Amino acid sequence: MCAGLAIKSGMEPFEALKAITINPARHIGIEERVGTLEVGKDADIVLADGEIFESLTNVVKTFIDGNPVEPSLNTH
């Protein structure tokens, strides 16, 4: 949500993406393991039906550690 608000305030979308992925990983020193999509790194991936930072976009599929995850209707 913060990245979406930053984009609405003028931040470039790619910079907003980096602000929630590689930049924090670099900040805490784990960029060799996470933060970008590269062979050998841990990654969770979300496929969406539109711009990921738009509030009306829906998640189509989620992969955690390379495994598809079924959506949960449980909001608790």
N, CA, C, O and CB atoms as a CASP TS submission, in Angstrom:
PFRMAT TS
TARGET T0000
AUTHOR 0000-0000-0000
METHOD Language model
MODEL 1
PARENT N/A
ATOM      1  N   MET     1       0.825  -1.178   0.000  1.00  0.00           N
ATOM      2  CA  MET     1       0.000   0.000   0.000  1.00  0.00           C
ATOM      3  C   MET     1       0.877   1.252   0.000  1.00  0.00           C
ATOM      4  O   MET     1       0.572   2.222  -0.694  1.00  0.00           O
ATOM      5  CB  MET     1      -0.943  -0.008   1.204  1.00  0.00           C
ATOM      6  N   CYS     2       1.960   1.235   0.772  1.00  0.00           N
ATOM      7  CA  CYS     2       2.833   2.419   0.834  1.00  0.00           C
ATOM      8  C   CYS     2       3.456   2.713  -0.523  1.00  0.00           C
ATOM      9  O   CYS     2       3.586   3.874  -0.909  1.00  0.00           O
ATOM     10  CB  CYS     2       3.939   2.220   1.882  1.00  0.00           C
ATOM     11  N   ALA     3       3.843   1.662  -1.251  1.00  0.00           N
ATOM     12  CA  ALA     3       4.427   1.875  -2.575  1.00  0.00           C
ATOM     13  C   ALA     3       3.390   2.502  -3.512  1.00  0.00           C
ATOM     14  O   ALA     3       3.724   3.395  -4.291  1.00  0.00           O
ATOM     15  CB  ALA     3       4.950   0.538  -3.163  1.00  0.00           C
ATOM     16  N   GLY     4       2.154   2.047  -3.443  1.00  0.00           N
ATOM     17  CA  GLY     4       1.091   2.621  -4.265  1.00  0.00           C
ATOM     18  C   GLY     4       0.853   4.083  -3.944  1.00  0.00           C
ATOM     19  O   GLY     4       0.655   4.898  -4.844  1.00  0.00           O
ATOM     20  N   LEU     5       0.873   4.415  -2.665  1.00  0.00           N
ATOM     21  CA  LEU     5       0.705   5.817  -2.273  1.00  0.00           C
ATOM     22  C   LEU     5       1.886   6.668  -2.737  1.00  0.00           C
ATOM     23  O   LEU     5       1.711   7.820  -3.133  1.00  0.00           O
ATOM     24  CB  LEU     5       0.543   5.929  -0.751  1.00  0.00           C
ATOM     25  N   ALA     6       3.081   6.097  -2.685  1.00  0.00           N
ATOM     26  CA  ALA     6       4.267   6.825  -3.157  1.00  0.00           C
ATOM     27  C   ALA     6       4.161   7.107  -4.652  1.00  0.00           C
ATOM     28  O   ALA     6       4.525   8.193  -5.106  1.00  0.00           O
ATOM     29  CB  ALA     6       5.553   6.024  -2.856  1.00  0.00           C
ATOM     30  N   ILE     7       3.667   6.140  -5.419  1.00  0.00           N
ATOM     31  CA  ILE     7       3.483   6.334  -6.864  1.00  0.00           C
ATOM     32  C   ILE     7       2.458   7.435  -7.110  1.00  0.00           C
ATOM     33  O   ILE     7       2.668   8.292  -7.968  1.00  0.00           O
ATOM     34  CB  ILE     7       3.033   5.013  -7.549  1.00  0.00           C
ATOM     35  N   LYS     8       1.358   7.423  -6.372  1.00  0.00           N
ATOM     36  CA  LYS     8       0.346   8.472  -6.526  1.00  0.00           C
ATOM     37  C   LYS     8       0.920   9.851  -6.209  1.00  0.00           C
ATOM     38  O   LYS     8       0.440  10.865  -6.715  1.00  0.00           O
ATOM     39  CB  LYS     8      -0.858   8.187  -5.621  1.00  0.00           C
ATOM     40  N   SER     9       1.947   9.876  -5.369  1.00  0.00           N
ATOM     41  CA  SER     9       2.579  11.149  -5.005  1.00  0.00           C
ATOM     42  C   SER     9       3.713  11.530  -5.944  1.00  0.00           C
ATOM     43  O   SER     9       4.357  12.561  -5.751  1.00  0.00           O
ATOM     44  CB  SER     9       3.103  11.079  -3.589  1.00  0.00           C
ATOM     45  N   GLY    10       3.968  10.696  -6.973  1.00  0.00           N
ATOM     46  CA  GLY    10       4.952  11.057  -7.973  1.00  0.00           C
ATOM     47  C   GLY    10       6.159  10.147  -8.109  1.00  0.00           C
ATOM     48  O   GLY    10       6.972  10.354  -9.010  1.00  0.00           O
ATOM     49  N   MET    11       6.305   9.157  -7.260  1.00  0.00           N
ATOM     50  CA  MET    11       7.443   8.240  -7.374  1.00  0.00           C
ATOM     51  C   MET    11       7.265   7.363  -8.606  1.00  0.00           C
ATOM     52  O   MET    11       6.148   6.958  -8.928  1.00  0.00           O
ATOM     53  CB  MET    11       7.586   7.365  -6.096  1.00  0.00           C
ATOM     54  N   GLU    12       8.359   7.072  -9.291  1.00  0.00           N
ATOM     55  CA  GLU    12       8.329   6.172 -10.446  1.00  0.00           C
ATOM     56  C   GLU    12       7.985   4.765  -9.959  1.00  0.00           C
ATOM     57  O   GLU    12       8.497   4.335  -8.925  1.00  0.00           O
ATOM     58  CB  GLU    12       9.701   6.182 -11.208  1.00  0.00           C
ATOM     59  N   PRO    13       7.123   4.033 -10.684  1.00  0.00           N
ATOM     60  CA  PRO    13       6.726   2.689 -10.242  1.00  0.00           C
ATOM     61  C   PRO    13       7.893   1.733  -9.998  1.00  0.00           C
ATOM     62  O   PRO    13       7.868   0.975  -9.028  1.00  0.00           O
ATOM     63  CB  PRO    13       5.815   2.085 -11.259  1.00  0.00           C
ATOM     64  N   PHE    14       8.907   1.755 -10.853  1.00  0.00           N
ATOM     65  CA  PHE    14      10.040   0.841 -10.651  1.00  0.00           C
ATOM     66  C   PHE    14      10.805   1.204  -9.380  1.00  0.00           C
ATOM     67  O   PHE    14      11.289   0.317  -8.677  1.00  0.00           O
ATOM     68  CB  PHE    14      10.989   0.875 -11.871  1.00  0.00           C
ATOM     69  N   GLU    15      10.918   2.485  -9.083  1.00  0.00           N
ATOM     70  CA  GLU    15      11.577   2.906  -7.847  1.00  0.00           C
ATOM     71  C   GLU    15      10.746   2.482  -6.628  1.00  0.00           C
ATOM     72  O   GLU    15      11.306   2.117  -5.594  1.00  0.00           O
ATOM     73  CB  GLU    15      11.795   4.440  -7.845  1.00  0.00           C
ATOM     74  N   ALA    16       9.431   2.530  -6.746  1.00  0.00           N
ATOM     75  CA  ALA    16       8.558   2.086  -5.657  1.00  0.00           C
ATOM     76  C   ALA    16       8.710   0.582  -5.433  1.00  0.00           C
ATOM     77  O   ALA    16       8.731   0.117  -4.294  1.00  0.00           O
ATOM     78  CB  ALA    16       7.084   2.436  -5.962  1.00  0.00           C
ATOM     79  N   LEU    17       8.814  -0.166  -6.516  1.00  0.00           N
ATOM     80  CA  LEU    17       9.030  -1.608  -6.398  1.00  0.00           C
ATOM     81  C   LEU    17      10.351  -1.896  -5.688  1.00  0.00           C
ATOM     82  O   LEU    17      10.412  -2.737  -4.791  1.00  0.00           O
ATOM     83  CB  LEU    17       9.015  -2.273  -7.788  1.00  0.00           C
ATOM     84  N   LYS    18      11.397  -1.201  -6.092  1.00  0.00           N
ATOM     85  CA  LYS    18      12.691  -1.398  -5.432  1.00  0.00           C
ATOM     86  C   LYS    18      12.636  -0.997  -3.961  1.00  0.00           C
ATOM     87  O   LYS    18      13.349  -1.565  -3.135  1.00  0.00           O
ATOM     88  CB  LYS    18      13.780  -0.597  -6.147  1.00  0.00           C
ATOM     89  N   ALA    19      11.792  -0.021  -3.634  1.00  0.00           N
ATOM     90  CA  ALA    19      11.675   0.438  -2.251  1.00  0.00           C
ATOM     91  C   ALA    19      11.097  -0.632  -1.330  1.00  0.00           C
ATOM     92  O   ALA    19      11.280  -0.568  -0.114  1.00  0.00           O
ATOM     93  CB  ALA    19      10.812   1.680  -2.191  1.00  0.00           C
ATOM     94  N   ILE    20      10.400  -1.617  -1.902  1.00  0.00           N
ATOM     95  CA  ILE    20       9.831  -2.682  -1.069  1.00  0.00           C
ATOM     96  C   ILE    20      10.464  -4.042  -1.353  1.00  0.00           C
ATOM     97  O   ILE    20       9.997  -5.057  -0.835  1.00  0.00           O
ATOM     98  CB  ILE    20       8.330  -2.765  -1.285  1.00  0.00           C
ATOM     99  N   THR    21      11.519  -4.078  -2.168  1.00  0.00           N
ATOM    100  CA  THR    21      12.172  -5.356  -2.487  1.00  0.00           C
ATOM    101  C   THR    21      13.674  -5.275  -2.226  1.00  0.00           C
ATOM    102  O   THR    21      14.128  -5.594  -1.127  1.00  0.00           O
ATOM    103  CB  THR    21      11.911  -5.747  -3.959  1.00  0.00           C
ATOM    104  N   ILE    22      14.440  -4.856  -3.212  1.00  0.00           N
ATOM    105  CA  ILE    22      15.901  -4.907  -3.101  1.00  0.00           C
ATOM    106  C   ILE    22      16.462  -3.888  -2.107  1.00  0.00           C
ATOM    107  O   ILE    22      17.434  -4.185  -1.413  1.00  0.00           O
ATOM    108  CB  ILE    22      16.523  -4.676  -4.460  1.00  0.00           C
ATOM    109  N   ASN    23      15.873  -2.704  -2.024  1.00  0.00           N
ATOM    110  CA  ASN    23      16.433  -1.696  -1.102  1.00  0.00           C
ATOM    111  C   ASN    23      16.398  -2.140   0.355  1.00  0.00           C
ATOM    112  O   ASN    23      17.410  -2.000   1.042  1.00  0.00           O
ATOM    113  CB  ASN    23      15.676  -0.390  -1.242  1.00  0.00           C
ATOM    114  N   PRO    24      15.276  -2.671   0.866  1.00  0.00           N
ATOM    115  CA  PRO    24      15.303  -3.161   2.250  1.00  0.00           C
ATOM    116  C   PRO    24      16.251  -4.352   2.429  1.00  0.00           C
ATOM    117  O   PRO    24      16.906  -4.482   3.464  1.00  0.00           O
ATOM    118  CB  PRO    24      13.896  -3.558   2.687  1.00  0.00           C
ATOM    119  N   ALA    25      16.318  -5.221   1.407  1.00  0.00           N
ATOM    120  CA  ALA    25      17.234  -6.362   1.498  1.00  0.00           C
ATOM    121  C   ALA    25      18.676  -5.879   1.626  1.00  0.00           C
ATOM    122  O   ALA    25      19.444  -6.409   2.428  1.00  0.00           O
ATOM    123  CB  ALA    25      17.085  -7.280   0.265  1.00  0.00           C
ATOM    124  N   ARG    26      19.035  -4.881   0.842  1.00  0.00           N
ATOM    125  CA  ARG    26      20.387  -4.294   0.948  1.00  0.00           C
ATOM    126  C   ARG    26      20.594  -3.662   2.317  1.00  0.00           C
ATOM    127  O   ARG    26      21.657  -3.812   2.919  1.00  0.00           O
ATOM    128  CB  ARG    26      20.613  -3.237  -0.158  1.00  0.00           C
ATOM    129  N   HIS    27      19.596  -2.968   2.801  1.00  0.00           N
ATOM    130  CA  HIS    27      19.686  -2.264   4.081  1.00  0.00           C
ATOM    131  C   HIS    27      20.005  -3.208   5.238  1.00  0.00           C
ATOM    132  O   HIS    27      20.766  -2.861   6.141  1.00  0.00           O
ATOM    133  CB  HIS    27      18.385  -1.530   4.362  1.00  0.00           C
ATOM    134  N   ILE    28      19.416  -4.408   5.203  1.00  0.00           N
ATOM    135  CA  ILE    28      19.682  -5.339   6.300  1.00  0.00           C
ATOM    136  C   ILE    28      20.706  -6.421   5.935  1.00  0.00           C
ATOM    137  O   ILE    28      20.939  -7.350   6.708  1.00  0.00           O
ATOM    138  CB  ILE    28      18.390  -5.994   6.733  1.00  0.00           C
ATOM    139  N   GLY    29      21.318  -6.288   4.740  1.00  0.00           N
ATOM    140  CA  GLY    29      22.432  -7.148   4.375  1.00  0.00           C
ATOM    141  C   GLY    29      22.083  -8.545   3.899  1.00  0.00           C
ATOM    142  O   GLY    29      22.891  -9.462   4.041  1.00  0.00           O
ATOM    143  N   ILE    30      20.895  -8.725   3.336  1.00  0.00           N
ATOM    144  CA  ILE    30      20.518 -10.057   2.839  1.00  0.00           C
ATOM    145  C   ILE    30      20.224 -10.060   1.341  1.00  0.00           C
ATOM    146  O   ILE    30      19.524 -10.942   0.844  1.00  0.00           O
ATOM    147  CB  ILE    30      19.301 -10.568   3.594  1.00  0.00           C
ATOM    148  N   GLU    31      20.761  -9.070   0.620  1.00  0.00           N
ATOM    149  CA  GLU    31      20.477  -8.950  -0.811  1.00  0.00           C
ATOM    150  C   GLU    31      21.021 -10.106  -1.645  1.00  0.00           C
ATOM    151  O   GLU    31      20.604 -10.288  -2.789  1.00  0.00           O
ATOM    152  CB  GLU    31      21.045  -7.664  -1.327  1.00  0.00           C
ATOM    153  N   GLU    32      21.943 -10.886  -1.093  1.00  0.00           N
ATOM    154  CA  GLU    32      22.438 -12.064  -1.823  1.00  0.00           C
ATOM    155  C   GLU    32      21.411 -13.199  -1.800  1.00  0.00           C
ATOM    156  O   GLU    32      21.489 -14.135  -2.596  1.00  0.00           O
ATOM    157  CB  GLU    32      23.773 -12.549  -1.219  1.00  0.00           C
ATOM    158  N   ARG    33      20.452 -13.104  -0.881  1.00  0.00           N
ATOM    159  CA  ARG    33      19.449 -14.164  -0.727  1.00  0.00           C
ATOM    160  C   ARG    33      18.069 -13.768  -1.215  1.00  0.00           C
ATOM    161  O   ARG    33      17.331 -14.613  -1.721  1.00  0.00           O
ATOM    162  CB  ARG    33      19.358 -14.571   0.709  1.00  0.00           C
ATOM    163  N   VAL    34      17.696 -12.479  -1.074  1.00  0.00           N
ATOM    164  CA  VAL    34      16.357 -12.018  -1.440  1.00  0.00           C
ATOM    165  C   VAL    34      16.425 -10.615  -2.046  1.00  0.00           C
ATOM    166  O   VAL    34      17.472  -9.969  -2.020  1.00  0.00           O
ATOM    167  CB  VAL    34      15.424 -12.028  -0.206  1.00  0.00           C
ATOM    168  N   GLY    35      15.306 -10.155  -2.587  1.00  0.00           N
ATOM    169  CA  GLY    35      15.210  -8.778  -3.058  1.00  0.00           C
ATOM    170  C   GLY    35      15.073  -8.621  -4.557  1.00  0.00           C
ATOM    171  O   GLY    35      14.562  -7.610  -5.038  1.00  0.00           O
ATOM    172  N   THR    36      15.536  -9.633  -5.306  1.00  0.00           N
ATOM    173  CA  THR    36      15.402  -9.621  -6.770  1.00  0.00           C
ATOM    174  C   THR    36      15.112 -11.047  -7.230  1.00  0.00           C
ATOM    175  O   THR    36      15.341 -12.005  -6.492  1.00  0.00           O
ATOM    176  CB  THR    36      16.703  -9.055  -7.465  1.00  0.00           C
ATOM    177  N   LEU    37      14.613 -11.178  -8.438  1.00  0.00           N
ATOM    178  CA  LEU    37      14.369 -12.505  -9.003  1.00  0.00           C
ATOM    179  C   LEU    37      15.611 -12.971  -9.743  1.00  0.00           C
ATOM    180  O   LEU    37      15.895 -12.525 -10.855  1.00  0.00           O
ATOM    181  CB  LEU    37      13.140 -12.493  -9.952  1.00  0.00           C
ATOM    182  N   GLU    38      16.340 -13.867  -9.113  1.00  0.00           N
ATOM    183  CA  GLU    38      17.557 -14.426  -9.701  1.00  0.00           C
ATOM    184  C   GLU    38      17.680 -15.885  -9.292  1.00  0.00           C
ATOM    185  O   GLU    38      17.187 -16.293  -8.240  1.00  0.00           O
ATOM    186  CB  GLU    38      18.815 -13.622  -9.261  1.00  0.00           C
ATOM    187  N   VAL    39      18.342 -16.661 -10.133  1.00  0.00           N
ATOM    188  CA  VAL    39      18.574 -18.071  -9.835  1.00  0.00           C
ATOM    189  C   VAL    39      19.316 -18.185  -8.510  1.00  0.00           C
ATOM    190  O   VAL    39      20.317 -17.506  -8.280  1.00  0.00           O
ATOM    191  CB  VAL    39      19.374 -18.760 -10.977  1.00  0.00           C
ATOM    192  N   GLY    40      18.807 -19.053  -7.648  1.00  0.00           N
ATOM    193  CA  GLY    40      19.443 -19.306  -6.368  1.00  0.00           C
ATOM    194  C   GLY    40      18.932 -18.463  -5.217  1.00  0.00           C
ATOM    195  O   GLY    40      19.293 -18.708  -4.066  1.00  0.00           O
ATOM    196  N   LYS    41      18.094 -17.471  -5.507  1.00  0.00           N
ATOM    197  CA  LYS    41      17.540 -16.641  -4.441  1.00  0.00           C
ATOM    198  C   LYS    41      16.169 -17.151  -4.031  1.00  0.00           C
ATOM    199  O   LYS    41      15.477 -17.805  -4.811  1.00  0.00           O
ATOM    200  CB  LYS    41      17.450 -15.175  -4.884  1.00  0.00           C
ATOM    201  N   ASP    42      15.782 -16.841  -2.782  1.00  0.00           N
ATOM    202  CA  ASP    42      14.429 -17.136  -2.308  1.00  0.00           C
ATOM    203  C   ASP    42      13.493 -16.086  -2.894  1.00  0.00           C
ATOM    204  O   ASP    42      13.831 -14.903  -2.947  1.00  0.00           O
ATOM    205  CB  ASP    42      14.355 -17.151  -0.733  1.00  0.00           C
ATOM    206  N   ALA    43      12.316 -16.525  -3.334  1.00  0.00           N
ATOM    207  CA  ALA    43      11.388 -15.549  -3.910  1.00  0.00           C
ATOM    208  C   ALA    43       9.945 -16.012  -3.769  1.00  0.00           C
ATOM    209  O   ALA    43       9.645 -17.199  -3.903  1.00  0.00           O
ATOM    210  CB  ALA    43      11.716 -15.305  -5.385  1.00  0.00           C
ATOM    211  N   ASP    44       9.082 -15.088  -3.503  1.00  0.00           N
ATOM    212  CA  ASP    44       7.646 -15.290  -3.560  1.00  0.00           C
ATOM    213  C   ASP    44       7.150 -14.389  -4.685  1.00  0.00           C
ATOM    214  O   ASP    44       7.562 -13.234  -4.786  1.00  0.00           O
ATOM    215  CB  ASP    44       6.937 -14.966  -2.171  1.00  0.00           C
ATOM    216  N   ILE    45       6.271 -14.914  -5.527  1.00  0.00           N
ATOM    217  CA  ILE    45       5.832 -14.181  -6.715  1.00  0.00           C
ATOM    218  C   ILE    45       4.311 -14.099  -6.737  1.00  0.00           C
ATOM    219  O   ILE    45       3.615 -15.065  -6.422  1.00  0.00           O
ATOM    220  CB  ILE    45       6.358 -14.857  -8.007  1.00  0.00           C
ATOM    221  N   VAL    46       3.811 -12.929  -7.115  1.00  0.00           N
ATOM    222  CA  VAL    46       2.375 -12.708  -7.245  1.00  0.00           C
ATOM    223  C   VAL    46       2.083 -12.338  -8.694  1.00  0.00           C
ATOM    224  O   VAL    46       2.728 -11.453  -9.256  1.00  0.00           O
ATOM    225  CB  VAL    46       1.876 -11.594  -6.264  1.00  0.00           C
ATOM    226  N   LEU    47       1.111 -13.015  -9.294  1.00  0.00           N
ATOM    227  CA  LEU    47       0.631 -12.663 -10.631  1.00  0.00           C
ATOM    228  C   LEU    47      -0.689 -11.929 -10.452  1.00  0.00           C
ATOM    229  O   LEU    47      -1.553 -12.364  -9.691  1.00  0.00           O
ATOM    230  CB  LEU    47       0.464 -13.937 -11.554  1.00  0.00           C
ATOM    231  N   ALA    48      -0.837 -10.820 -11.152  1.00  0.00           N
ATOM    232  CA  ALA    48      -2.035  -9.990 -10.999  1.00  0.00           C
ATOM    233  C   ALA    48      -2.663  -9.707 -12.360  1.00  0.00           C
ATOM    234  O   ALA    48      -2.032  -9.884 -13.402  1.00  0.00           O
ATOM    235  CB  ALA    48      -1.694  -8.666 -10.282  1.00  0.00           C
ATOM    236  N   ASP    49      -3.914  -9.266 -12.328  1.00  0.00           N
ATOM    237  CA  ASP    49      -4.639  -8.979 -13.571  1.00  0.00           C
ATOM    238  C   ASP    49      -4.532  -7.514 -13.985  1.00  0.00           C
ATOM    239  O   ASP    49      -5.273  -7.066 -14.859  1.00  0.00           O
ATOM    240  CB  ASP    49      -6.101  -9.354 -13.416  1.00  0.00           C
ATOM    241  N   GLY    50      -3.639  -6.780 -13.381  1.00  0.00           N
ATOM    242  CA  GLY    50      -3.448  -5.371 -13.720  1.00  0.00           C
ATOM    243  C   GLY    50      -2.197  -4.838 -13.046  1.00  0.00           C
ATOM    244  O   GLY    50      -1.325  -5.602 -12.631  1.00  0.00           O
ATOM    245  N   GLU    51      -2.121  -3.533 -12.943  1.00  0.00           N
ATOM    246  CA  GLU    51      -0.984  -2.902 -12.288  1.00  0.00           C
ATOM    247  C   GLU    51      -0.988  -3.271 -10.809  1.00  0.00           C
ATOM    248  O   GLU    51      -1.980  -3.044 -10.117  1.00  0.00           O
ATOM    249  CB  GLU    51      -1.022  -1.363 -12.472  1.00  0.00           C
ATOM    250  N   ILE    52       0.100  -3.833 -10.325  1.00  0.00           N
ATOM    251  CA  ILE    52       0.135  -4.377  -8.974  1.00  0.00           C
ATOM    252  C   ILE    52      -0.076  -3.312  -7.895  1.00  0.00           C
ATOM    253  O   ILE    52      -0.543  -3.634  -6.802  1.00  0.00           O
ATOM    254  CB  ILE    52       1.449  -5.073  -8.745  1.00  0.00           C
ATOM    255  N   PHE    53       0.255  -2.070  -8.178  1.00  0.00           N
ATOM    256  CA  PHE    53       0.105  -1.021  -7.174  1.00  0.00           C
ATOM    257  C   PHE    53      -1.254  -0.315  -7.229  1.00  0.00           C
ATOM    258  O   PHE    53      -1.492   0.623  -6.469  1.00  0.00           O
ATOM    259  CB  PHE    53       1.200  -0.006  -7.345  1.00  0.00           C
ATOM    260  N   GLU    54      -2.136  -0.754  -8.109  1.00  0.00           N
ATOM    261  CA  GLU    54      -3.472  -0.182  -8.200  1.00  0.00           C
ATOM    262  C   GLU    54      -4.414  -0.920  -7.252  1.00  0.00           C
ATOM    263  O   GLU    54      -4.369  -2.148  -7.173  1.00  0.00           O
ATOM    264  CB  GLU    54      -3.999  -0.245  -9.654  1.00  0.00           C
ATOM    265  N   SER    55      -5.249  -0.202  -6.546  1.00  0.00           N
ATOM    266  CA  SER    55      -6.113  -0.826  -5.546  1.00  0.00           C
ATOM    267  C   SER    55      -7.183  -1.744  -6.144  1.00  0.00           C
ATOM    268  O   SER    55      -7.687  -2.622  -5.443  1.00  0.00           O
ATOM    269  CB  SER    55      -6.777   0.240  -4.729  1.00  0.00           C
ATOM    270  N   LEU    56      -7.539  -1.568  -7.408  1.00  0.00           N
ATOM    271  CA  LEU    56      -8.565  -2.413  -8.022  1.00  0.00           C
ATOM    272  C   LEU    56      -7.999  -3.667  -8.690  1.00  0.00           C
ATOM    273  O   LEU    56      -8.754  -4.473  -9.234  1.00  0.00           O
ATOM    274  CB  LEU    56      -9.334  -1.613  -9.039  1.00  0.00           C
ATOM    275  N   THR    57      -6.682  -3.834  -8.652  1.00  0.00           N
ATOM    276  CA  THR    57      -6.036  -5.005  -9.237  1.00  0.00           C
ATOM    277  C   THR    57      -6.277  -6.221  -8.353  1.00  0.00           C
ATOM    278  O   THR    57      -6.250  -6.129  -7.126  1.00  0.00           O
ATOM    279  CB  THR    57      -4.522  -4.763  -9.424  1.00  0.00           C
ATOM    280  N   ASN    58      -6.512  -7.363  -8.997  1.00  0.00           N
ATOM    281  CA  ASN    58      -6.736  -8.617  -8.284  1.00  0.00           C
ATOM    282  C   ASN    58      -5.538  -9.543  -8.428  1.00  0.00           C
ATOM    283  O   ASN    58      -4.923  -9.606  -9.493  1.00  0.00           O
ATOM    284  CB  ASN    58      -8.002  -9.308  -8.798  1.00  0.00           C
ATOM    285  N   VAL    59      -5.209 -10.254  -7.372  1.00  0.00           N
ATOM    286  CA  VAL    59      -4.168 -11.280  -7.432  1.00  0.00           C
ATOM    287  C   VAL    59      -4.768 -12.504  -8.102  1.00  0.00           C
ATOM    288  O   VAL    59      -5.825 -12.991  -7.698  1.00  0.00           O
ATOM    289  CB  VAL    59      -3.610 -11.628  -6.001  1.00  0.00           C
ATOM    290  N   VAL    60      -4.081 -13.000  -9.137  1.00  0.00           N
ATOM    291  CA  VAL    60      -4.541 -14.163  -9.881  1.00  0.00           C
ATOM    292  C   VAL    60      -3.913 -15.438  -9.325  1.00  0.00           C
ATOM    293  O   VAL    60      -4.589 -16.458  -9.187  1.00  0.00           O
ATOM    294  CB  VAL    60      -4.213 -14.011 -11.372  1.00  0.00           C
ATOM    295  N   LYS    61      -2.629 -15.381  -9.008  1.00  0.00           N
ATOM    296  CA  LYS    61      -1.914 -16.556  -8.515  1.00  0.00           C
ATOM    297  C   LYS    61      -0.750 -16.107  -7.654  1.00  0.00           C
ATOM    298  O   LYS    61      -0.136 -15.073  -7.916  1.00  0.00           O
ATOM    299  CB  LYS    61      -1.418 -17.443  -9.685  1.00  0.00           C
ATOM    300  N   THR    62      -0.445 -16.888  -6.624  1.00  0.00           N
ATOM    301  CA  THR    62       0.679 -16.604  -5.742  1.00  0.00           C
ATOM    302  C   THR    62       1.555 -17.844  -5.651  1.00  0.00           C
ATOM    303  O   THR    62       1.057 -18.964  -5.536  1.00  0.00           O
ATOM    304  CB  THR    62       0.192 -16.164  -4.335  1.00  0.00           C
ATOM    305  N   PHE    63       2.876 -17.628  -5.705  1.00  0.00           N
ATOM    306  CA  PHE    63       3.841 -18.710  -5.542  1.00  0.00           C
ATOM    307  C   PHE    63       4.742 -18.373  -4.368  1.00  0.00           C
ATOM    308  O   PHE    63       5.316 -17.285  -4.311  1.00  0.00           O
ATOM    309  CB  PHE    63       4.673 -18.933  -6.841  1.00  0.00           C
ATOM    310  N   ILE    64       4.865 -19.304  -3.432  1.00  0.00           N
ATOM    311  CA  ILE    64       5.764 -19.139  -2.300  1.00  0.00           C
ATOM    312  C   ILE    64       6.765 -20.277  -2.354  1.00  0.00           C
ATOM    313  O   ILE    64       6.389 -21.448  -2.387  1.00  0.00           O
ATOM    314  CB  ILE    64       4.988 -19.119  -0.935  1.00  0.00           C
ATOM    315  N   ASP    65       8.047 -19.921  -2.364  1.00  0.00           N
ATOM    316  CA  ASP    65       9.125 -20.909  -2.520  1.00  0.00           C
ATOM    317  C   ASP    65       8.898 -21.791  -3.739  1.00  0.00           C
ATOM    318  O   ASP    65       9.204 -22.983  -3.709  1.00  0.00           O
ATOM    319  CB  ASP    65       9.238 -21.780  -1.265  1.00  0.00           C
ATOM    320  N   GLY    66       8.364 -21.214  -4.807  1.00  0.00           N
ATOM    321  CA  GLY    66       8.158 -21.941  -6.055  1.00  0.00           C
ATOM    322  C   GLY    66       6.899 -22.784  -6.108  1.00  0.00           C
ATOM    323  O   GLY    66       6.618 -23.416  -7.126  1.00  0.00           O
ATOM    324  N   ASN    67       6.146 -22.802  -5.035  1.00  0.00           N
ATOM    325  CA  ASN    67       4.934 -23.616  -4.984  1.00  0.00           C
ATOM    326  C   ASN    67       3.690 -22.739  -5.082  1.00  0.00           C
ATOM    327  O   ASN    67       3.602 -21.713  -4.408  1.00  0.00           O
ATOM    328  CB  ASN    67       4.897 -24.446  -3.694  1.00  0.00           C
ATOM    329  N   PRO    68       2.712 -23.140  -5.929  1.00  0.00           N
ATOM    330  CA  PRO    68       1.479 -22.365  -6.004  1.00  0.00           C
ATOM    331  C   PRO    68       0.712 -22.446  -4.692  1.00  0.00           C
ATOM    332  O   PRO    68       0.656 -23.496  -4.051  1.00  0.00           O
ATOM    333  CB  PRO    68       0.604 -22.857  -7.162  1.00  0.00           C
ATOM    334  N   VAL    69       0.126 -21.327  -4.307  1.00  0.00           N
ATOM    335  CA  VAL    69      -0.639 -21.243  -3.070  1.00  0.00           C
ATOM    336  C   VAL    69      -2.075 -20.927  -3.424  1.00  0.00           C
ATOM    337  O   VAL    69      -2.350 -19.999  -4.184  1.00  0.00           O
ATOM    338  CB  VAL    69      -0.051 -20.172  -2.105  1.00  0.00           C
ATOM    339  N   GLU    70      -2.984 -21.698  -2.872  1.00  0.00           N
ATOM    340  CA  GLU    70      -4.399 -21.454  -3.107  1.00  0.00           C
ATOM    341  C   GLU    70      -4.845 -20.233  -2.294  1.00  0.00           C
ATOM    342  O   GLU    70      -4.419 -20.059  -1.153  1.00  0.00           O
ATOM    343  CB  GLU    70      -5.243 -22.707  -2.736  1.00  0.00           C
ATOM    344  N   PRO    71      -5.691 -19.399  -2.872  1.00  0.00           N
ATOM    345  CA  PRO    71      -6.159 -18.222  -2.124  1.00  0.00           C
ATOM    346  C   PRO    71      -6.976 -18.647  -0.904  1.00  0.00           C
ATOM    347  O   PRO    71      -7.689 -19.650  -0.931  1.00  0.00           O
ATOM    348  CB  PRO    71      -7.007 -17.299  -3.034  1.00  0.00           C
ATOM    349  N   SER    72      -6.856 -17.882   0.133  1.00  0.00           N
ATOM    350  CA  SER    72      -7.581 -18.167   1.357  1.00  0.00           C
ATOM    351  C   SER    72      -8.746 -17.198   1.501  1.00  0.00           C
ATOM    352  O   SER    72      -8.588 -15.996   1.290  1.00  0.00           O
ATOM    353  CB  SER    72      -6.647 -18.083   2.579  1.00  0.00           C
ATOM    354  N   LEU    73      -9.886 -17.707   1.850  1.00  0.00           N
ATOM    355  CA  LEU    73     -11.041 -16.850   2.094  1.00  0.00           C
ATOM    356  C   LEU    73     -11.057 -16.395   3.547  1.00  0.00           C
ATOM    357  O   LEU    73     -11.864 -15.547   3.928  1.00  0.00           O
ATOM    358  CB  LEU    73     -12.349 -17.584   1.747  1.00  0.00           C
ATOM    359  N   ASN    74     -10.166 -16.956   4.354  1.00  0.00           N
ATOM    360  CA  ASN    74     -10.081 -16.608   5.763  1.00  0.00           C
ATOM    361  C   ASN    74      -9.323 -15.290   5.897  1.00  0.00           C
ATOM    362  O   ASN    74      -8.146 -15.213   5.544  1.00  0.00           O
ATOM    363  CB  ASN    74      -9.388 -17.739   6.580  1.00  0.00           C
ATOM    364  N   THR    75      -9.978 -14.274   6.396  1.00  0.00           N
ATOM    365  CA  THR    75      -9.350 -12.955   6.523  1.00  0.00           C
ATOM    366  C   THR    75      -8.862 -12.680   7.930  1.00  0.00           C
ATOM    367  O   THR    75      -8.475 -11.552   8.237  1.00  0.00           O
ATOM    368  CB  THR    75     -10.319 -11.876   6.109  1.00  0.00           C
ATOM    369  N   HIS    76      -8.871 -13.688   8.795  1.00  0.00           N
ATOM    370  CA  HIS    76      -8.449 -13.504  10.184  1.00  0.00           C
ATOM    371  C   HIS    76      -6.976 -13.726  10.324  1.00  0.00           C
ATOM    372  O   HIS    76      -6.436 -13.615  11.424  1.00  0.00           O
ATOM    373  CB  HIS    76      -9.200 -14.437  11.111  1.00  0.00           C
TER
END
